Amino acid sequence: MKIRTSFFLIFLMFSISNYSQIKNFKEIEKYVKEVPKSETLDIETLSKYLKIGAKTKKEIVTRIYFWIAENIEYDLDAFNNKRQIDVSAIATLENRKSVCAGYARLFKAICDNAQIKCVIIEGYAKGEGYKGESLTETNHDWNAVKLYDKWELIDSTWGAGGLFLNGEYVKSWCSRYLFDDPNDFILEHFPKNEEWQLLENKITIDTFFSEEMEKKRKIRNGEI
């Protein structure tokens, strides 16, 4: 299977705005960090544990996102050497390491077991090393979940950490890619299926790679 991955140079910032409707975030963080190892050995058991005591589906999804960020490491060797690896949800959980396809599949598998509707989205992403060029092949996978009749965009790979200028991968929990606004998400993620833009006015791939969009992306990331 082709490795679809792309890293984003993540600035160590904690965007609390995404949690405006989650008042007990500190409790979520504490709960996830204290999940017993015995409850993480298979997807069904982990899913059940992450649901215990959760008051809303949004809280469950936040737990899933944070648990993956805390426990799954990016396989930088596979990325750098274009090495084929098993990106199934089971392998990702067992190895505690994968590339974006594994993150997305594990996220969906846990959501499925938690009875939360989730899809995997394939597309183009402006990640680590992106220099403004137009990509000819898809290079990233992410997710969308349906909460209360509304689809929400999520990228658990980019939420788990980032690749820094010295080439070192550093795990760093970031809420930015959890329930991100589609108008912001589209600056870095272009789905192969335009339905998953989740925009009222869809954009073309040419617009996605345009100078105007690139400028907006850099402004959002604090690059200009």
PyMOL commands that set and color helices and strands:
alter all, ss='L'
color gray80, all
select helices_A, chain A and resi 16-19+25-33+37-39+43-51+57-71+76-80+89-95+100-113+156-160+175-177+182-185+194-197+205-208+211-220
alter helices_A, ss='H'
color red, helices_A
select strands_A, chain A and resi 73-74+97-98+118-125+140-147+150-154+161-163+169-171+178-180+189-191
alter strands_A, ss='S'
color yellow, strands_A
deselect
rebuild
show_as cartoon
